[in-house]
Amino acid sequence: MNTHLNNPLIHIYISNPLAAAALVVVVLLVLILALRHLRTSPRRTRRHRSPRGYAPRRKRPPTGKKKQSTPRGNGRVPSWQKDAGARVANKYGRARSPEWPQVAHEHLSREPACVVCGHRGKGLQVHHIKPFHLYPELELDPRNLVTLCETRGRTHHLLIGHLDDWESYNLHVRADAKRYANQNAATIKSNPTWQREVDQRPMP
């Protein structure tokens, strides 16, 4: 008995029907396995690349410009950067007047050096003889201002203007400026007269 497998492209003649059936089963198994293999094989995904073939570089800050550093005197930031008087005033619910920078600038043009030691330049601060958080009406009064310094070893603003406490004040600051003229911080602190002033300094 002859079995005829008719295919538009292939003509196979198998005389044994069992062999023909086995061939059909084998062909079907091959097709099933091929389909399963195609479904289970992982698909390769393309990674997103930039037009140049690599990730874009991060922008770096320009190397030619130097970072501006805050000038310091005796480890303290000068008044135009960090205002000790304003910090104390904020504690008492008061703030600097917007006119203060101009008033301070005009005062420094009239009195450009520390009245204690004559220092000029970085570290100069405009001091209120009567603190403006207690006397707000005198904040912009030129007669209430005096130039003192906060420089290494000569913290005259703190020692003479505030008697070693930013919340205190010294009504005799100009007289004391002459008494302790050109003295450094260590000499002023060792002076018995200054020590008595500190013991009697006014506190709010």
FENSULHU-V610677 format. One record per run of one state. SS is the DSSP state (helix for helix, strand for strand, loop for the rest). FROM is the first residue (numbers start at 1). TO is the last residue. If there is no record, write none. Layout:
ss->SS from->FROM to->TO
ss->SS from->FROM to->TO
This chain:
ss->loop from->1 to->2
ss->strand from->3 to->6
ss->loop from->7 to->10
ss->strand from->11 to->14
ss->loop from->15 to->16
ss->helix from->17 to->40
ss->loop from->41 to->71
ss->strand from->72 to->73
ss->loop from->74 to->75
ss->strand from->76 to->77
ss->loop from->78 to->83
ss->helix from->84 to->91
ss->loop from->92 to->99
ss->helix from->100 to->110
ss->loop from->111 to->123
ss->strand from->124 to->128
ss->loop from->129 to->135
ss->helix from->136 to->138
ss->loop from->139 to->141
ss->helix from->142 to->144
ss->strand from->145 to->149
ss->loop from->150 to->150
ss->strand from->151 to->151
ss->loop from->152 to->153
ss->strand from->154 to->154
ss->loop from->155 to->155
ss->helix from->156 to->161
ss->loop from->162 to->167
ss->strand from->168 to->169
ss->loop from->170 to->172
ss->helix from->173 to->179
ss->loop from->180 to->184
ss->helix from->185 to->189
ss->loop from->190 to->191
ss->helix from->192 to->199
ss->loop from->200 to->201
ss->strand from->202 to->203
ss->loop from->204 to->204
